[in-house]
Amino acid sequence: MNGSGELGERERRAWYAFLTMQEDLRRHMNRQLLQDTGLSLADYAVLSTLWMQDDNTLRVYELRERLRWEKTRLTHQISRMVTRGQVERNPCADDPRGQQVALTPAGHEAITKAVPLHIEYVRRVFLDVVTPRQLDTLAVLSEAVLDNLGTGEDPADT
């Protein structure tokens, strides 16, 4: 490790390749999802997270925690999706101050169609081009960085 305040060549190569891969992958996935399903990557993230719940519903704060999004980003995204009829906001039965977000039938239909297409795309552009060993290394690396970051909460967002 280079302690000089500058990245060494190895560090620079790894760091910038990671950042570039992440940005390009997100951009390509968003484009592919829009083309194949009409959903953005953000739409897919919200819908798939709700879809994985037994009742297709989450409290807003739970959805925000799972997506690791800022409060304002989620608020705007949910508003757009409510307008399109993909999700609905409902008051929480056990907490009148809280809100739940739930899939609508249209949202359920959209995500049910999108999931297999998205999984096929992820396999083709990501999983099929790495070895099982590389995949395991990526998982360990990602978990180490996430552990180092802690909860992932932004102090300005609490």
Secondary structure by P-SEA (a helix, b strand, c coil): ccccccccaaaaaaaaaaaaaaaaaaaaaaaaaaacccccaaaaaaaaaaaacccccccaaaaaaaacccaaaaaaaaaaaaaaccbbbbcccccccbbbbbbcaaaaaaaaaaaaaaaaaaaaaccccccaaaaaaaaaaaaaaaaaaccccccccc
